[in-house]
Amino acid sequence: MTADPLVRIGTGDWAPYVDQQRSDGGALSRLIRGIFEAAGYQVELVYYPWDRNLLMLEQGNLDAVMPYICNKNRQRFSQCSDAVAHGEVVLFQRADQQLNWQRFEDLEKFRIATTLGYSYGSKFDAALDAGRLQVQQSGKEDTGFRLLSLGRVDFHPQDRAVGYAMLQRLFSAEERALIKHNPRILHAEPLHVLFRKDDARAQRLLEVFNAGLRRLVANGELASLQRALNAGNADQWQFTLESSVQ
């Protein structure tokens, strides 16, 4: 047993990856808890807004946060795990609009709803920071879709699997029929667990997690999870604790 067995991990409601309404916390919560429990740790998941999670990690109030894109700004105060899943960020739009974009610069003419604390890829983040995009930012997960359904914005970027899970859970069939995703992918990048930087315990937690994750790669469990996410069957994906130990 480890000397300090409790691992506090900050996350947010982001079904199908993380689902606060499920007793097991969703697919990535099952994955992370299983790996750490097999190594003698206990996991406490705490749910905060995405930007607050990062601030608490930077201030040393959390051991890790998940799931996040591993960008340069976050690497200032965190260490990134191996990839736990691969997501595709797409632009959701109203089904009755024909909006086309070919180059990233084309997005500058559109109204876009974003969520605070999200990263949408380095090019989008840089354009946002430089003020080149017309954005409405909100801390609530569903605001972007609600603005979209009301016609107040043209696009809402979101992970494709997350977007459709959110629409299914929070919107009526009539509302869902009004929204689709643009076929052009905005950004594709793996998702990670971010651990505290320059901290001996966090370094050990990172090593424990990566070791367990690599065993799941070797036995095919991680590929099985990705297939379940892509097919919309993440809630059915399960693995035993024995899957994450040698």
Secondary structure, DSSP 8 states (H G I E B T S, - for coil): --SS-EEEEEE--BTTTB-TTSTT--HHHHHHHHHHHHTT-EEEEEE--HHHHHHHHHTTS-SEEEEE---TTGGGTEEE-S-SEEEEEEEEEETT-----SSGGGGGGSEEEEETT----HHHHHHHHTT-SEEEEESSTTHHHHHHHTTS-SBEEEEHHHHHHHHHHHS-HHHHTTEEEEEEEEEEEEEEEEEESS-HHHHHHHHHHHHHHHHHHHTTHHHHHHHHHHHT-GGG----GGGG--
